[in-house]
Amino acid sequence: MNFELFLSRRLTESKLNKSSYAGPIIKICSLAICISIIVIIITLSTGHGLQTTITQNLINTESHLSISSINLENTKQPISINNMVEQKILSIKEVKNVYPIIIKSGIIKYNQKIEGVLLKGVDINYKNQLINNHIIDGKYFTEKNENEILISLDDAKKIKLKTGDSCIVYFLSKSNNIQKRRFSIIGIFDMQNEKFNENYSFVKKETLQKINKWNQNDVTNYEIMLNTFEDTESILKKINKIIDFNLIAKSIKERFSGIFMWIQLFDKNILLICVIMCFICIINMTNTILILIIERLKMIGVLKSFGCSNNSILKIFLYNSFIIAVKSLFIGNIIGISLCLIQDRTQMIKLNPESYFVNYLPIEINYEWILIINILMVIMIQISLIIPFFVIKKLPASNILKIE
């Protein structure tokens, strides 16, 4: 039998720990470790959840890559790529879809109420599954009617529109004349994405081409959806080699660099909180073991007089701290993961979508990272016994046994 482990268990179960000054200190230490791991789990899960959700919302809105004119000052001029170039882009393994897009600003008028809107002219198969999942009233485009429009819930509330209503949309032509077109509200969507809801309404691409007097292949830009977000830069280089010299492909990170820089700040905040919580655990465990040593001076003296080495005595307290840490971490993990799962299922904590691009606090539980954090905390807690070790080492048995 392991002598040090046996003695450590007896010390843990001893009534002295419950009745003496060490009892409350051990409870405080356990509570600190428990709260620390709860805070770390919640921080990791919410931080990564926000990063993933905000990134995905941006991708849903704008796609991974976009091909547009290299001349930013000439945005009103159409661009086009031929079928051969499009097939070359689609032949890239990671490319999922290429969507031709027309963007045109306009003003919706209904019953003397007006609202500015950005119309997104799309093909009938444009992200239809994603948009269909967020249509709260009505349906997606049909092939029969050309002048159909999908509007956001925000715009529908502002102008008091509902499915089936007709509205007038005003456009500014090249010659600065006002054009108008009657559209039928075929559906209302709520993407739970403030950027999407505030900025976009959907119409058919062919409708905007007729209004602009463009050819069949003329568009504003092309959105490219990838299978994954990985290796975006390498795919970007391949596409830029394929397309014409007057066009340029940009990643979503380039187009929204400010948002992605803000998202990256989450990593620093997560790291800072984890370091602080680990530091709290180390301080608490060091103080706890020092108090245990002080209360067990007689026992240490007896053990030394019987020939126990400093390393052997250290192992006793090492096992003791390990038992305290493991019990506290186990309880903390259960509470922390449970709280995250509750939020993930209920979405009871809400956020301001204008600031976070999502109206609830998203959760992404990464069990691998949680396991790594737990292992690191146990290791650091054990390292915290360095100071108590030097205290034990400098205590001669003869002086300890003289203490009354």
NORBEL-V585775 format. One line per field, one symbol per residue. ss: DSSP state (A for helix, B for strand, O for the rest). burial: + if it has 9 or more other C-alpha atoms within 8 Angstrom, else -. A space follows every 10 residues. Layout:
ss->???
burial->???
This chain:
ss->OOAAAAAAAA AAAOAAAAAO AAAAAAAAAA AAAAAAAAAA AAAAAAAAAA AAAAAAAAAA AAOOBBBBBO OAAAOOOOBO OOAAAAAAAA AOOOBBBBBB BBBBBBBBBB OOBBBBBBBB BBOOOOOAAA AAAOBBBBOO OOOOOOOBBB BBAAAAAAAO OOOOOBBBBB BBOOOOOBBB BBBBBBBBBO OOOAAAAAAB BBBBAAAAAA AAOOOOOOBO BBBBBBOOOO OAAAAAAAAA AAOOOOBBBB BAAAAOAAAA AAAAAAAAAA AAAAAAAAAA AAAAAAAAAA AAAAAOAAAA AAAAAOOOOA AAAAAAAAAA AAAAAAAAAA AAAAAAAAAA AAAAAAOOOB OOAAAAOOOB OOOOOOAAAA AAAAAAAAAA AAAOOAAAAA AAAOOOAAAA AAOO
burial->---++++++- +-----++-- -++-++--++ ++++++++++ ++++++++++ +-++--+++- -++++++++- ----+--++- ----++-+++ ----++-+++ ++++++++++ ---++-++++ ++++---+-- ++-++--+++ +-----++++ ++++++--+- +++--+++++ +++------- -+++++++++ ++++++++-+ +++++++++- ---+---+++ ++++++---- -+--++--++ -++---++++ ++----+--+ --++-++--+ --++--++-+ ++++++-+++ +++---++-+ +++++--+-+ -+++++++++ ++-++++++- +++-+++-++ ++++--+--- +++--+++++ +++-+----+ ---+--++-+ ++-++--++- -+----+--+ +---
